[in-house]
Amino acid sequence: MDTLTQYAVQYGLQALVGIGIFIAGVMASRWAGTFTQRSLERYALDPPVRMLMVRVVKILVLLFTAMIALQALGVPIAPLVAGISVAGVGIGLALQGVLSNVMAGLSIIFTKPYKVGEHISLLGVHGDVVMVDIFSTTLMHSDQSRVIIPNRKIVGEILHNFGTIRQIHLTVDVAYKTDLDRALAIVRDVVAVHPHVLKDPAPSVGISSLGHSTVTIAIEPWTPVALFNATQGELNKAILERLRDAQIEFPPPSPSMPR
């Protein structure tokens, strides 16, 4: 009993000190992360870069205090570090996919092929970038669904970055006997007065093709990414109504089209 009491007093005290140091380390890492986040907000850094730096600071503080806690418990640090290094090789081989995502994420964060808020298309999918993380990139699709792409799938692929604006591609067919100057003027006026159509780049309106019985007018204005779908629908409606009011003749539907 005396021996057990002696061991309990000796190692129990060490255990309490080690646990106390580790708890203090967890609290210190949170405080350091919050302090780093507030400090970095003063600089014009992208959110993924700030997130990465905050995580690195928290992990470093936590590792440092964990080593101090283990030393307080009487655990030899040097053999432990060597053992972790050997185990790290095996863990690295087992987590190749995760590590490749991390390296690809770092490449994306620092090279900035796209940013949050931009519209991109790659790997057969497209959407607005809502998050760039260490492991993945999250896109918001037009139907409000989220597309999560592992970063290792992105690096090295052909990427189409639309930026923060997109060009709408609309067409309307009119009859050959239509006064084209008048029809084009009406369409240009509709596009010019729409509040979501950008003045720069300037919208393009003109004759795109001549069919057997139709003349096709192409309308290609620019609008912010977030307003793309709404603007497209509003322009279609406004152009149709203005052309009808002006009694612009539309060609009859082809025989293959349902009436």
Phi, psi and omega in degrees: 000321179297322180292317178298319178297320180296315178295321180296318180293316184292306185276334177296320178295319178297319180296317179296320179295316180297316179295319179298319179295319181294318178298318177297325178294321177297316179293321180293323180294322177295317179296318179296321178296316179296317180296318179295317179301314181292324180291321182285341179294343178285342184254155181277074179250148176292148179306318178298324179292316178298317180299317180297314182294322178296317180295320179298315179298315180297318180293319180297315179297318181293319178295318180298313180290329177295321178295320177296319180296317178295322178294324177295332178280355180090013179278126178295127186283318185299309177297327180294317179297319179296319179294320178295323179297317179294316179294330180297329178296313179294320179295321179297320178294323181286336184245040181300318180297318180294315181295323178294326175296320180296312181296319177295322178297318177297320178298317180293318183296321185268332177273338174055057174291341175204162181230166176298133181100348179269157179257125182231160177224127177196156176054030178081005178235161178212159179169177178274134180287120179249341179202135173240109183249177179296323187263330187207168174241133182250127178250145174258119181279165182297337178269017178070011173274155181257136177247116181255118184247124174300138185298330181293339177281342186270315184296128180093353179265159176286124185238130177255110182257113179279347184078212182261002177230155178226152178263128178273137179244105180241152174222150175219136181261135176233164181286161182294330183276004179293143171287098188296322179300319180291317180296318179295322179296320179297313181296316180298323179293319178299315181293320185293326184271351181290130186292339184261359177273129182284145175279331179225115004292148182289140178293152180248128177226126180187179179278122183261330181199158177241114180266190179293322183227008184223153169247125185261124175262127178259133179238120186226078176270168177250147180210157176300149183305316184294339184252011187301304184296316181296317181295320180299313179294319181294321179294317178304313182295314183294320179295315179300314182294318180293320178292323177295316180298327180275003179058037172287130185277129175265145180291152177293152179294150178290159182302333182280345182273141177291140181268000000 
